[in-house]
Amino acid sequence: MVPVVRKRVIVSGKVQGVWFRQSAAREATSLGICGWIRNRPDGSVEAVFEGAHDLVDMAVEWAGHGPDRASVEHIEVIDEEPKGEIGFNITG
């Protein structure tokens, strides 16, 4: 069985109104990982990626640049204990 990891990312810059959440959901789904993503009131985007270590790392790397229209200035990555997320959801 593949060990599961969970990483929370907070991405700032021009990340709202540029299809970041939808693109991240598509990326996560294509990688087969679970979690969620949402806009934050301060203009940043917060996401949780949960799954196999290498696949989660790929999602975090993607979040470091986002979709073409985004301009990521900073990404904070926080390791967390896996919670058994199912699917990938866009919230907020």
PyMOL Python script that loads the backbone (N, CA, C, O; Angstrom):
from pymol import cmd

cmd.read_pdbstr("""\
ATOM      1  N   MET A   1       0.845  -1.191   0.000  1.00  0.00           N
ATOM      2  CA  MET A   1       0.000   0.000   0.000  1.00  0.00           C
ATOM      3  C   MET A   1       0.885   1.249   0.000  1.00  0.00           C
ATOM      4  O   MET A   1       1.876   1.317   0.727  1.00  0.00           O
ATOM      5  N   VAL A   2       0.521   2.217  -0.810  1.00  0.00           N
ATOM      6  CA  VAL A   2       1.299   3.454  -0.939  1.00  0.00           C
ATOM      7  C   VAL A   2       0.985   4.376   0.239  1.00  0.00           C
ATOM      8  O   VAL A   2      -0.184   4.623   0.535  1.00  0.00           O
ATOM      9  N   PRO A   3       2.022   4.889   0.917  1.00  0.00           N
ATOM     10  CA  PRO A   3       1.775   5.828   2.021  1.00  0.00           C
ATOM     11  C   PRO A   3       1.108   7.113   1.502  1.00  0.00           C
ATOM     12  O   PRO A   3       1.435   7.616   0.428  1.00  0.00           O
ATOM     13  N   VAL A   4       0.175   7.617   2.295  1.00  0.00           N
ATOM     14  CA  VAL A   4      -0.562   8.828   1.931  1.00  0.00           C
ATOM     15  C   VAL A   4       0.005  10.001   2.726  1.00  0.00           C
ATOM     16  O   VAL A   4       0.287   9.885   3.918  1.00  0.00           O
ATOM     17  N   VAL A   5       0.166  11.133   2.041  1.00  0.00           N
ATOM     18  CA  VAL A   5       0.595  12.372   2.686  1.00  0.00           C
ATOM     19  C   VAL A   5      -0.445  13.445   2.420  1.00  0.00           C
ATOM     20  O   VAL A   5      -1.282  13.314   1.527  1.00  0.00           O
ATOM     21  N   ARG A   6      -0.380  14.499   3.201  1.00  0.00           N
ATOM     22  CA  ARG A   6      -1.301  15.630   3.051  1.00  0.00           C
ATOM     23  C   ARG A   6      -0.491  16.908   3.172  1.00  0.00           C
ATOM     24  O   ARG A   6       0.297  17.082   4.102  1.00  0.00           O
ATOM     25  N   LYS A   7      -0.701  17.798   2.209  1.00  0.00           N
ATOM     26  CA  LYS A   7      -0.038  19.104   2.255  1.00  0.00           C
ATOM     27  C   LYS A   7      -1.084  20.186   2.011  1.00  0.00           C
ATOM     28  O   LYS A   7      -1.912  20.096   1.104  1.00  0.00           O
ATOM     29  N   ARG A   8      -1.013  21.210   2.855  1.00  0.00           N
ATOM     30  CA  ARG A   8      -1.848  22.404   2.688  1.00  0.00           C
ATOM     31  C   ARG A   8      -0.971  23.462   2.052  1.00  0.00           C
ATOM     32  O   ARG A   8       0.162  23.672   2.486  1.00  0.00           O
ATOM     33  N   VAL A   9      -1.479  24.130   1.029  1.00  0.00           N
ATOM     34  CA  VAL A   9      -0.722  25.203   0.391  1.00  0.00           C
ATOM     35  C   VAL A   9      -1.546  26.485   0.426  1.00  0.00           C
ATOM     36  O   VAL A   9      -2.766  26.464   0.265  1.00  0.00           O
ATOM     37  N   ILE A  10      -0.861  27.584   0.637  1.00  0.00           N
ATOM     38  CA  ILE A  10      -1.470  28.905   0.553  1.00  0.00           C
ATOM     39  C   ILE A  10      -0.677  29.656  -0.510  1.00  0.00           C
ATOM     40  O   ILE A  10       0.522  29.895  -0.368  1.00  0.00           O
ATOM     41  N   VAL A  11      -1.376  30.018  -1.569  1.00  0.00           N
ATOM     42  CA  VAL A  11      -0.740  30.612  -2.744  1.00  0.00           C
ATOM     43  C   VAL A  11      -1.194  32.062  -2.862  1.00  0.00           C
ATOM     44  O   VAL A  11      -2.391  32.346  -2.854  1.00  0.00           O
ATOM     45  N   SER A  12      -0.227  32.985  -2.971  1.00  0.00           N
ATOM     46  CA  SER A  12      -0.569  34.398  -3.100  1.00  0.00           C
ATOM     47  C   SER A  12      -0.002  34.963  -4.395  1.00  0.00           C
ATOM     48  O   SER A  12       0.894  34.390  -5.016  1.00  0.00           O
ATOM     49  N   GLY A  13      -0.553  36.097  -4.775  1.00  0.00           N
ATOM     50  CA  GLY A  13      -0.211  36.749  -6.041  1.00  0.00           C
ATOM     51  C   GLY A  13      -1.507  36.980  -6.810  1.00  0.00           C
ATOM     52  O   GLY A  13      -2.566  37.170  -6.211  1.00  0.00           O
ATOM     53  N   LYS A  14      -1.423  36.964  -8.115  1.00  0.00           N
ATOM     54  CA  LYS A  14      -2.630  37.079  -8.947  1.00  0.00           C
ATOM     55  C   LYS A  14      -3.164  35.656  -9.142  1.00  0.00           C
ATOM     56  O   LYS A  14      -2.854  34.986 -10.127  1.00  0.00           O
ATOM     57  N   VAL A  15      -3.976  35.215  -8.169  1.00  0.00           N
ATOM     58  CA  VAL A  15      -4.437  33.831  -8.170  1.00  0.00           C
ATOM     59  C   VAL A  15      -5.961  33.692  -8.093  1.00  0.00           C
ATOM     60  O   VAL A  15      -6.485  32.580  -8.153  1.00  0.00           O
ATOM     61  N   GLN A  16      -6.661  34.802  -7.963  1.00  0.00           N
ATOM     62  CA  GLN A  16      -8.121  34.750  -8.018  1.00  0.00           C
ATOM     63  C   GLN A  16      -8.575  35.407  -9.315  1.00  0.00           C
ATOM     64  O   GLN A  16      -7.993  36.395  -9.763  1.00  0.00           O
ATOM     65  N   GLY A  17      -9.630  34.840  -9.914  1.00  0.00           N
ATOM     66  CA  GLY A  17     -10.153  35.366 -11.172  1.00  0.00           C
ATOM     67  C   GLY A  17      -9.342  34.946 -12.380  1.00  0.00           C
ATOM     68  O   GLY A  17      -9.460  35.549 -13.447  1.00  0.00           O
ATOM     69  N   VAL A  18      -8.507  33.905 -12.223  1.00  0.00           N
ATOM     70  CA  VAL A  18      -7.662  33.439 -13.331  1.00  0.00           C
ATOM     71  C   VAL A  18      -7.816  31.920 -13.539  1.00  0.00           C
ATOM     72  O   VAL A  18      -6.939  31.274 -14.113  1.00  0.00           O
ATOM     73  N   TRP A  19      -8.943  31.362 -13.064  1.00  0.00           N
ATOM     74  CA  TRP A  19      -9.241  29.922 -13.210  1.00  0.00           C
ATOM     75  C   TRP A  19      -8.272  29.051 -12.411  1.00  0.00           C
ATOM     76  O   TRP A  19      -8.034  27.899 -12.777  1.00  0.00           O
ATOM     77  N   PHE A  20      -7.715  29.582 -11.332  1.00  0.00           N
ATOM     78  CA  PHE A  20      -6.775  28.811 -10.524  1.00  0.00           C
ATOM     79  C   PHE A  20      -7.454  27.609  -9.883  1.00  0.00           C
ATOM     80  O   PHE A  20      -6.942  26.493  -9.961  1.00  0.00           O
ATOM     81  N   ARG A  21      -8.602  27.828  -9.250  1.00  0.00           N
ATOM     82  CA  ARG A  21      -9.279  26.728  -8.549  1.00  0.00           C
ATOM     83  C   ARG A  21      -9.694  25.624  -9.516  1.00  0.00           C
ATOM     84  O   ARG A  21      -9.466  24.443  -9.251  1.00  0.00           O
ATOM     85  N   GLN A  22     -10.301  26.007 -10.631  1.00  0.00           N
ATOM     86  CA  GLN A  22     -10.751  25.015 -11.601  1.00  0.00           C
ATOM     87  C   GLN A  22      -9.574  24.252 -12.195  1.00  0.00           C
ATOM     88  O   GLN A  22      -9.643  23.036 -12.372  1.00  0.00           O
ATOM     89  N   SER A  23      -8.504  24.961 -12.500  1.00  0.00           N
ATOM     90  CA  SER A  23      -7.314  24.315 -13.066  1.00  0.00           C
ATOM     91  C   SER A  23      -6.661  23.385 -12.047  1.00  0.00           C
ATOM     92  O   SER A  23      -6.192  22.304 -12.405  1.00  0.00           O
ATOM     93  N   ALA A  24      -6.627  23.795 -10.785  1.00  0.00           N
ATOM     94  CA  ALA A  24      -6.048  22.952  -9.734  1.00  0.00           C
ATOM     95  C   ALA A  24      -6.878  21.687  -9.550  1.00  0.00           C
ATOM     96  O   ALA A  24      -6.326  20.601  -9.370  1.00  0.00           O
ATOM     97  N   ALA A  25      -8.192  21.822  -9.595  1.00  0.00           N
ATOM     98  CA  ALA A  25      -9.065  20.649  -9.462  1.00  0.00           C
ATOM     99  C   ALA A  25      -8.831  19.681 -10.618  1.00  0.00           C
ATOM    100  O   ALA A  25      -8.779  18.470 -10.407  1.00  0.00           O
ATOM    101  N   ARG A  26      -8.691  20.192 -11.814  1.00  0.00           N
ATOM    102  CA  ARG A  26      -8.421  19.347 -12.981  1.00  0.00           C
ATOM    103  C   ARG A  26      -7.062  18.655 -12.827  1.00  0.00           C
ATOM    104  O   ARG A  26      -6.935  17.465 -13.116  1.00  0.00           O
ATOM    105  N   GLU A  27      -6.059  19.391 -12.379  1.00  0.00           N
ATOM    106  CA  GLU A  27      -4.719  18.834 -12.167  1.00  0.00           C
ATOM    107  C   GLU A  27      -4.749  17.735 -11.109  1.00  0.00           C
ATOM    108  O   GLU A  27      -4.206  16.651 -11.321  1.00  0.00           O
ATOM    109  N   ALA A  28      -5.382  18.012  -9.972  1.00  0.00           N
ATOM    110  CA  ALA A  28      -5.454  17.031  -8.893  1.00  0.00           C
ATOM    111  C   ALA A  28      -6.201  15.775  -9.336  1.00  0.00           C
ATOM    112  O   ALA A  28      -5.777  14.659  -9.037  1.00  0.00           O
ATOM    113  N   THR A  29      -7.298  15.956 -10.040  1.00  0.00           N
ATOM    114  CA  THR A  29      -8.075  14.818 -10.526  1.00  0.00           C
ATOM    115  C   THR A  29      -7.264  13.985 -11.501  1.00  0.00           C
ATOM    116  O   THR A  29      -7.311  12.756 -11.456  1.00  0.00           O
ATOM    117  N   SER A  30      -6.522  14.641 -12.380  1.00  0.00           N
ATOM    118  CA  SER A  30      -5.706  13.902 -13.351  1.00  0.00           C
ATOM    119  C   SER A  30      -4.578  13.137 -12.655  1.00  0.00           C
ATOM    120  O   SER A  30      -4.145  12.092 -13.140  1.00  0.00           O
ATOM    121  N   LEU A  31      -4.104  13.656 -11.523  1.00  0.00           N
ATOM    122  CA  LEU A  31      -3.062  12.970 -10.755  1.00  0.00           C
ATOM    123  C   LEU A  31      -3.633  11.874  -9.852  1.00  0.00           C
ATOM    124  O   LEU A  31      -2.895  11.027  -9.351  1.00  0.00           O
ATOM    125  N   GLY A  32      -4.945  11.898  -9.651  1.00  0.00           N
ATOM    126  CA  GLY A  32      -5.577  10.903  -8.799  1.00  0.00           C
ATOM    127  C   GLY A  32      -5.432  11.186  -7.315  1.00  0.00           C
ATOM    128  O   GLY A  32      -5.433  10.267  -6.496  1.00  0.00           O
ATOM    129  N   ILE A  33      -5.308  12.471  -6.970  1.00  0.00           N
ATOM    130  CA  ILE A  33      -5.214  12.827  -5.550  1.00  0.00           C
ATOM    131  C   ILE A  33      -6.499  13.521  -5.106  1.00  0.00           C
ATOM    132  O   ILE A  33      -7.296  13.975  -5.928  1.00  0.00           O
ATOM    133  N   CYS A  34      -6.679  13.590  -3.800  1.00  0.00           N
ATOM    134  CA  CYS A  34      -7.898  14.147  -3.219  1.00  0.00           C
ATOM    135  C   CYS A  34      -7.593  15.452  -2.489  1.00  0.00           C
ATOM    136  O   CYS A  34      -6.433  15.818  -2.300  1.00  0.00           O
ATOM    137  N   GLY A  35      -8.657  16.145  -2.083  1.00  0.00           N
ATOM    138  CA  GLY A  35      -8.500  17.367  -1.314  1.00  0.00           C
ATOM    139  C   GLY A  35      -9.526  18.403  -1.685  1.00  0.00           C
ATOM    140  O   GLY A  35     -10.639  18.076  -2.099  1.00  0.00           O
ATOM    141  N   TRP A  36      -9.150  19.646  -1.537  1.00  0.00           N
ATOM    142  CA  TRP A  36     -10.054  20.754  -1.826  1.00  0.00           C
ATOM    143  C   TRP A  36      -9.247  22.029  -2.085  1.00  0.00           C
ATOM    144  O   TRP A  36      -8.051  22.101  -1.804  1.00  0.00           O
ATOM    145  N   ILE A  37      -9.943  23.030  -2.630  1.00  0.00           N
ATOM    146  CA  ILE A  37      -9.323  24.338  -2.883  1.00  0.00           C
ATOM    147  C   ILE A  37     -10.375  25.417  -2.698  1.00  0.00           C
ATOM    148  O   ILE A  37     -11.547  25.215  -3.013  1.00  0.00           O
ATOM    149  N   ARG A  38      -9.950  26.565  -2.186  1.00  0.00           N
ATOM    150  CA  ARG A  38     -10.880  27.678  -1.987  1.00  0.00           C
ATOM    151  C   ARG A  38     -10.150  29.011  -2.084  1.00  0.00           C
ATOM    152  O   ARG A  38      -8.943  29.099  -1.862  1.00  0.00           O
ATOM    153  N   ASN A  39     -10.923  30.056  -2.425  1.00  0.00           N
ATOM    154  CA  ASN A  39     -10.416  31.423  -2.359  1.00  0.00           C
ATOM    155  C   ASN A  39     -10.455  31.876  -0.907  1.00  0.00           C
ATOM    156  O   ASN A  39     -11.346  31.491  -0.150  1.00  0.00           O
ATOM    157  N   ARG A  40      -9.484  32.694  -0.524  1.00  0.00           N
ATOM    158  CA  ARG A  40      -9.468  33.286   0.806  1.00  0.00           C
ATOM    159  C   ARG A  40      -9.786  34.773   0.697  1.00  0.00           C
ATOM    160  O   ARG A  40      -9.517  35.384  -0.338  1.00  0.00           O
ATOM    161  N   PRO A  41     -10.352  35.362   1.741  1.00  0.00           N
ATOM    162  CA  PRO A  41     -10.731  36.784   1.694  1.00  0.00           C
ATOM    163  C   PRO A  41      -9.564  37.726   1.392  1.00  0.00           C
ATOM    164  O   PRO A  41      -9.784  38.820   0.874  1.00  0.00           O
ATOM    165  N   ASP A  42      -8.325  37.323   1.707  1.00  0.00           N
ATOM    166  CA  ASP A  42      -7.178  38.208   1.487  1.00  0.00           C
ATOM    167  C   ASP A  42      -6.661  38.167   0.038  1.00  0.00           C
ATOM    168  O   ASP A  42      -5.652  38.799  -0.273  1.00  0.00           O
ATOM    169  N   GLY A  43      -7.343  37.430  -0.841  1.00  0.00           N
ATOM    170  CA  GLY A  43      -6.935  37.373  -2.243  1.00  0.00           C
ATOM    171  C   GLY A  43      -6.066  36.173  -2.583  1.00  0.00           C
ATOM    172  O   GLY A  43      -5.748  35.949  -3.751  1.00  0.00           O
ATOM    173  N   SER A  44      -5.682  35.403  -1.577  1.00  0.00           N
ATOM    174  CA  SER A  44      -4.881  34.202  -1.824  1.00  0.00           C
ATOM    175  C   SER A  44      -5.807  33.012  -2.074  1.00  0.00           C
ATOM    176  O   SER A  44      -7.028  33.123  -1.969  1.00  0.00           O
ATOM    177  N   VAL A  45      -5.205  31.885  -2.404  1.00  0.00           N
ATOM    178  CA  VAL A  45      -5.930  30.638  -2.596  1.00  0.00           C
ATOM    179  C   VAL A  45      -5.323  29.615  -1.648  1.00  0.00           C
ATOM    180  O   VAL A  45      -4.103  29.551  -1.491  1.00  0.00           O
ATOM    181  N   GLU A  46      -6.180  28.814  -1.015  1.00  0.00           N
ATOM    182  CA  GLU A  46      -5.733  27.765  -0.102  1.00  0.00           C
ATOM    183  C   GLU A  46      -6.202  26.423  -0.645  1.00  0.00           C
ATOM    184  O   GLU A  46      -7.343  26.283  -1.084  1.00  0.00           O
ATOM    185  N   ALA A  47      -5.312  25.440  -0.611  1.00  0.00           N
ATOM    186  CA  ALA A  47      -5.660  24.106  -1.103  1.00  0.00           C
ATOM    187  C   ALA A  47      -5.057  23.047  -0.201  1.00  0.00           C
ATOM    188  O   ALA A  47      -4.054  23.272   0.476  1.00  0.00           O
ATOM    189  N   VAL A  48      -5.695  21.889  -0.212  1.00  0.00           N
ATOM    190  CA  VAL A  48      -5.175  20.698   0.449  1.00  0.00           C
ATOM    191  C   VAL A  48      -5.060  19.619  -0.611  1.00  0.00           C
ATOM    192  O   VAL A  48      -6.004  19.356  -1.356  1.00  0.00           O
ATOM    193  N   PHE A  49      -3.891  18.999  -0.667  1.00  0.00           N
ATOM    194  CA  PHE A  49      -3.641  17.879  -1.574  1.00  0.00           C
ATOM    195  C   PHE A  49      -3.314  16.662  -0.726  1.00  0.00           C
ATOM    196  O   PHE A  49      -2.447  16.725   0.146  1.00  0.00           O
ATOM    197  N   GLU A  50      -4.003  15.552  -0.977  1.00  0.00           N
ATOM    198  CA  GLU A  50      -3.786  14.342  -0.194  1.00  0.00           C
ATOM    199  C   GLU A  50      -3.705  13.144  -1.126  1.00  0.00           C
ATOM    200  O   GLU A  50      -4.576  12.943  -1.972  1.00  0.00           O
ATOM    201  N   GLY A  51      -2.646  12.344  -0.965  1.00  0.00           N
ATOM    202  CA  GLY A  51      -2.465  11.166  -1.799  1.00  0.00           C
ATOM    203  C   GLY A  51      -1.037  10.670  -1.701  1.00  0.00           C
ATOM    204  O   GLY A  51      -0.334  10.951  -0.731  1.00  0.00           O
ATOM    205  N   ALA A  52      -0.613   9.925  -2.719  1.00  0.00           N
ATOM    206  CA  ALA A  52       0.752   9.407  -2.759  1.00  0.00           C
ATOM    207  C   ALA A  52       1.746  10.562  -2.767  1.00  0.00           C
ATOM    208  O   ALA A  52       1.520  11.580  -3.421  1.00  0.00           O
ATOM    209  N   HIS A  53       2.848  10.397  -2.037  1.00  0.00           N
ATOM    210  CA  HIS A  53       3.833  11.467  -1.845  1.00  0.00           C
ATOM    211  C   HIS A  53       4.269  12.110  -3.156  1.00  0.00           C
ATOM    212  O   HIS A  53       4.247  13.336  -3.268  1.00  0.00           O
ATOM    213  N   ASP A  54       4.664  11.319  -4.148  1.00  0.00           N
ATOM    214  CA  ASP A  54       5.168  11.893  -5.398  1.00  0.00           C
ATOM    215  C   ASP A  54       4.085  12.652  -6.156  1.00  0.00           C
ATOM    216  O   ASP A  54       4.372  13.665  -6.795  1.00  0.00           O
ATOM    217  N   LEU A  55       2.844  12.173  -6.093  1.00  0.00           N
ATOM    218  CA  LEU A  55       1.752  12.852  -6.789  1.00  0.00           C
ATOM    219  C   LEU A  55       1.377  14.153  -6.093  1.00  0.00           C
ATOM    220  O   LEU A  55       1.088  15.151  -6.752  1.00  0.00           O
ATOM    221  N   VAL A  56       1.380  14.146  -4.768  1.00  0.00           N
ATOM    222  CA  VAL A  56       1.108  15.377  -4.011  1.00  0.00           C
ATOM    223  C   VAL A  56       2.200  16.402  -4.295  1.00  0.00           C
ATOM    224  O   VAL A  56       1.914  17.587  -4.469  1.00  0.00           O
ATOM    225  N   ASP A  57       3.444  15.950  -4.341  1.00  0.00           N
ATOM    226  CA  ASP A  57       4.539  16.865  -4.672  1.00  0.00           C
ATOM    227  C   ASP A  57       4.351  17.486  -6.054  1.00  0.00           C
ATOM    228  O   ASP A  57       4.660  18.661  -6.253  1.00  0.00           O
ATOM    229  N   MET A  58       3.851  16.710  -7.001  1.00  0.00           N
ATOM    230  CA  MET A  58       3.594  17.247  -8.345  1.00  0.00           C
ATOM    231  C   MET A  58       2.503  18.315  -8.298  1.00  0.00           C
ATOM    232  O   MET A  58       2.606  19.330  -8.986  1.00  0.00           O
ATOM    233  N   ALA A  59       1.462  18.100  -7.495  1.00  0.00           N
ATOM    234  CA  ALA A  59       0.391  19.085  -7.358  1.00  0.00           C
ATOM    235  C   ALA A  59       0.902  20.363  -6.699  1.00  0.00           C
ATOM    236  O   ALA A  59       0.539  21.466  -7.108  1.00  0.00           O
ATOM    237  N   VAL A  60       1.749  20.211  -5.676  1.00  0.00           N
ATOM    238  CA  VAL A  60       2.328  21.382  -5.009  1.00  0.00           C
ATOM    239  C   VAL A  60       3.206  22.154  -5.990  1.00  0.00           C
ATOM    240  O   VAL A  60       3.165  23.384  -6.036  1.00  0.00           O
ATOM    241  N   GLU A  61       3.996  21.431  -6.769  1.00  0.00           N
ATOM    242  CA  GLU A  61       4.839  22.090  -7.768  1.00  0.00           C
ATOM    243  C   GLU A  61       3.983  22.857  -8.776  1.00  0.00           C
ATOM    244  O   GLU A  61       4.314  23.983  -9.145  1.00  0.00           O
ATOM    245  N   TRP A  62       2.885  22.247  -9.219  1.00  0.00           N
ATOM    246  CA  TRP A  62       1.971  22.923 -10.147  1.00  0.00           C
ATOM    247  C   TRP A  62       1.428  24.204  -9.510  1.00  0.00           C
ATOM    248  O   TRP A  62       1.370  25.249 -10.158  1.00  0.00           O
ATOM    249  N   ALA A  63       1.028  24.115  -8.234  1.00  0.00           N
ATOM    250  CA  ALA A  63       0.461  25.282  -7.540  1.00  0.00           C
ATOM    251  C   ALA A  63       1.465  26.426  -7.447  1.00  0.00           C
ATOM    252  O   ALA A  63       1.070  27.583  -7.304  1.00  0.00           O
ATOM    253  N   GLY A  64       2.752  26.117  -7.528  1.00  0.00           N
ATOM    254  CA  GLY A  64       3.788  27.141  -7.480  1.00  0.00           C
ATOM    255  C   GLY A  64       3.812  28.049  -8.690  1.00  0.00           C
ATOM    256  O   GLY A  64       4.452  29.100  -8.667  1.00  0.00           O
ATOM    257  N   HIS A  65       3.121  27.654  -9.747  1.00  0.00           N
ATOM    258  CA  HIS A  65       3.008  28.539 -10.922  1.00  0.00           C
ATOM    259  C   HIS A  65       1.564  28.687 -11.379  1.00  0.00           C
ATOM    260  O   HIS A  65       1.205  29.719 -11.947  1.00  0.00           O
ATOM    261  N   GLY A  66       0.728  27.680 -11.146  1.00  0.00           N
ATOM    262  CA  GLY A  66      -0.687  27.762 -11.487  1.00  0.00           C
ATOM    263  C   GLY A  66      -0.936  27.803 -12.973  1.00  0.00           C
ATOM    264  O   GLY A  66      -0.045  27.510 -13.770  1.00  0.00           O
ATOM    265  N   PRO A  67      -2.175  28.174 -13.356  1.00  0.00           N
ATOM    266  CA  PRO A  67      -2.523  28.252 -14.778  1.00  0.00           C
ATOM    267  C   PRO A  67      -1.846  29.444 -15.450  1.00  0.00           C
ATOM    268  O   PRO A  67      -1.271  30.305 -14.783  1.00  0.00           O
ATOM    269  N   ASP A  68      -1.921  29.480 -16.758  1.00  0.00           N
ATOM    270  CA  ASP A  68      -1.228  30.512 -17.543  1.00  0.00           C
ATOM    271  C   ASP A  68      -1.536  31.939 -17.096  1.00  0.00           C
ATOM    272  O   ASP A  68      -0.633  32.775 -17.071  1.00  0.00           O
ATOM    273  N   ARG A  69      -2.771  32.236 -16.747  1.00  0.00           N
ATOM    274  CA  ARG A  69      -3.156  33.614 -16.415  1.00  0.00           C
ATOM    275  C   ARG A  69      -2.762  34.022 -14.996  1.00  0.00           C
ATOM    276  O   ARG A  69      -2.851  35.197 -14.642  1.00  0.00           O
ATOM    277  N   ALA A  70      -2.327  33.059 -14.184  1.00  0.00           N
ATOM    278  CA  ALA A  70      -1.951  33.361 -12.802  1.00  0.00           C
ATOM    279  C   ALA A  70      -0.534  33.921 -12.740  1.00  0.00           C
ATOM    280  O   ALA A  70       0.282  33.708 -13.637  1.00  0.00           O
ATOM    281  N   SER A  71      -0.268  34.639 -11.660  1.00  0.00           N
ATOM    282  CA  SER A  71       1.074  35.124 -11.378  1.00  0.00           C
ATOM    283  C   SER A  71       1.342  34.870  -9.894  1.00  0.00           C
ATOM    284  O   SER A  71       1.020  35.697  -9.042  1.00  0.00           O
ATOM    285  N   VAL A  72       1.934  33.720  -9.605  1.00  0.00           N
ATOM    286  CA  VAL A  72       2.186  33.317  -8.218  1.00  0.00           C
ATOM    287  C   VAL A  72       3.400  34.066  -7.684  1.00  0.00           C
ATOM    288  O   VAL A  72       4.480  34.027  -8.273  1.00  0.00           O
ATOM    289  N   GLU A  73       3.205  34.747  -6.557  1.00  0.00           N
ATOM    290  CA  GLU A  73       4.295  35.473  -5.909  1.00  0.00           C
ATOM    291  C   GLU A  73       4.898  34.689  -4.754  1.00  0.00           C
ATOM    292  O   GLU A  73       6.090  34.806  -4.473  1.00  0.00           O
ATOM    293  N   HIS A  74       4.069  33.886  -4.080  1.00  0.00           N
ATOM    294  CA  HIS A  74       4.549  33.144  -2.908  1.00  0.00           C
ATOM    295  C   HIS A  74       3.679  31.917  -2.700  1.00  0.00           C
ATOM    296  O   HIS A  74       2.470  31.958  -2.928  1.00  0.00           O
ATOM    297  N   ILE A  75       4.299  30.823  -2.265  1.00  0.00           N
ATOM    298  CA  ILE A  75       3.545  29.631  -1.880  1.00  0.00           C
ATOM    299  C   ILE A  75       4.079  29.137  -0.543  1.00  0.00           C
ATOM    300  O   ILE A  75       5.282  28.944  -0.368  1.00  0.00           O
ATOM    301  N   GLU A  76       3.173  28.941   0.382  1.00  0.00           N
ATOM    302  CA  GLU A  76       3.511  28.370   1.691  1.00  0.00           C
ATOM    303  C   GLU A  76       3.006  26.937   1.692  1.00  0.00           C
ATOM    304  O   GLU A  76       1.859  26.684   1.323  1.00  0.00           O
ATOM    305  N   VAL A  77       3.850  25.998   2.102  1.00  0.00           N
ATOM    306  CA  VAL A  77       3.491  24.585   2.123  1.00  0.00           C
ATOM    307  C   VAL A  77       3.567  24.081   3.561  1.00  0.00           C
ATOM    308  O   VAL A  77       4.588  24.230   4.231  1.00  0.00           O
ATOM    309  N   ILE A  78       2.475  23.487   4.019  1.00  0.00           N
ATOM    310  CA  ILE A  78       2.375  23.009   5.396  1.00  0.00           C
ATOM    311  C   ILE A  78       2.064  21.515   5.360  1.00  0.00           C
ATOM    312  O   ILE A  78       1.055  21.102   4.788  1.00  0.00           O
ATOM    313  N   ASP A  79       2.930  20.707   5.970  1.00  0.00           N
ATOM    314  CA  ASP A  79       2.675  19.266   6.080  1.00  0.00           C
ATOM    315  C   ASP A  79       1.635  19.028   7.168  1.00  0.00           C
ATOM    316  O   ASP A  79       1.701  19.620   8.245  1.00  0.00           O
ATOM    317  N   GLU A  80       0.673  18.154   6.877  1.00  0.00           N
ATOM    318  CA  GLU A  80      -0.371  17.818   7.835  1.00  0.00           C
ATOM    319  C   GLU A  80      -0.564  16.307   7.865  1.00  0.00           C
ATOM    320  O   GLU A  80      -0.083  15.594   6.984  1.00  0.00           O
ATOM    321  N   GLU A  81      -1.258  15.832   8.868  1.00  0.00           N
ATOM    322  CA  GLU A  81      -1.617  14.420   8.947  1.00  0.00           C
ATOM    323  C   GLU A  81      -2.760  14.151   7.968  1.00  0.00           C
ATOM    324  O   GLU A  81      -3.714  14.928   7.921  1.00  0.00           O
ATOM    325  N   PRO A  82      -2.689  13.079   7.191  1.00  0.00           N
ATOM    326  CA  PRO A  82      -3.791  12.740   6.273  1.00  0.00           C
ATOM    327  C   PRO A  82      -5.111  12.563   7.032  1.00  0.00           C
ATOM    328  O   PRO A  82      -5.140  12.067   8.158  1.00  0.00           O
ATOM    329  N   LYS A  83      -6.197  12.982   6.381  1.00  0.00           N
ATOM    330  CA  LYS A  83      -7.524  12.903   7.001  1.00  0.00           C
ATOM    331  C   LYS A  83      -8.480  12.007   6.217  1.00  0.00           C
ATOM    332  O   LYS A  83      -9.642  11.866   6.596  1.00  0.00           O
ATOM    333  N   GLY A  84      -8.003  11.400   5.125  1.00  0.00           N
ATOM    334  CA  GLY A  84      -8.885  10.527   4.351  1.00  0.00           C
ATOM    335  C   GLY A  84      -9.815  11.280   3.418  1.00  0.00           C
ATOM    336  O   GLY A  84     -10.968  10.884   3.247  1.00  0.00           O
ATOM    337  N   GLU A  85      -9.339  12.352   2.815  1.00  0.00           N
ATOM    338  CA  GLU A  85     -10.149  13.114   1.870  1.00  0.00           C
ATOM    339  C   GLU A  85     -10.653  12.202   0.757  1.00  0.00           C
ATOM    340  O   GLU A  85      -9.973  11.255   0.361  1.00  0.00           O
ATOM    341  N   ILE A  86     -11.854  12.497   0.256  1.00  0.00           N
ATOM    342  CA  ILE A  86     -12.432  11.747  -0.857  1.00  0.00           C
ATOM    343  C   ILE A  86     -12.762  12.733  -1.956  1.00  0.00           C
ATOM    344  O   ILE A  86     -13.479  13.707  -1.727  1.00  0.00           O
ATOM    345  N   GLY A  87     -12.242  12.485  -3.154  1.00  0.00           N
ATOM    346  CA  GLY A  87     -12.488  13.377  -4.271  1.00  0.00           C
ATOM    347  C   GLY A  87     -11.722  14.685  -4.127  1.00  0.00           C
ATOM    348  O   GLY A  87     -10.960  14.874  -3.179  1.00  0.00           O
ATOM    349  N   PHE A  88     -11.936  15.578  -5.078  1.00  0.00           N
ATOM    350  CA  PHE A  88     -11.329  16.908  -4.999  1.00  0.00           C
ATOM    351  C   PHE A  88     -12.420  17.934  -5.217  1.00  0.00           C
ATOM    352  O   PHE A  88     -13.102  17.912  -6.241  1.00  0.00           O
ATOM    353  N   ASN A  89     -12.591  18.835  -4.257  1.00  0.00           N
ATOM    354  CA  ASN A  89     -13.708  19.779  -4.270  1.00  0.00           C
ATOM    355  C   ASN A  89     -13.245  21.221  -4.335  1.00  0.00           C
ATOM    356  O   ASN A  89     -12.231  21.599  -3.749  1.00  0.00           O
ATOM    357  N   ILE A  90     -14.018  22.015  -5.065  1.00  0.00           N
ATOM    358  CA  ILE A  90     -13.830  23.466  -5.090  1.00  0.00           C
ATOM    359  C   ILE A  90     -14.833  24.057  -4.128  1.00  0.00           C
ATOM    360  O   ILE A  90     -16.037  23.839  -4.262  1.00  0.00           O
ATOM    361  N   THR A  91     -14.334  24.812  -3.149  1.00  0.00           N
ATOM    362  CA  THR A  91     -15.222  25.465  -2.182  1.00  0.00           C
ATOM    363  C   THR A  91     -14.932  26.955  -2.195  1.00  0.00           C
ATOM    364  O   THR A  91     -13.962  27.403  -2.805  1.00  0.00           O
ATOM    365  N   GLY A  92     -15.769  27.711  -1.525  1.00  0.00           N
ATOM    366  CA  GLY A  92     -15.544  29.141  -1.372  1.00  0.00           C
ATOM    367  C   GLY A  92     -15.103  29.854  -2.561  1.00  0.00           C
ATOM    368  O   GLY A  92     -14.891  31.065  -2.512  1.00  0.00           O
TER     369      GLY A  92
END
""", "prot")
cmd.dss("prot")
cmd.show_as("cartoon", "prot")
cmd.util.cbc("prot")
cmd.orient("prot")
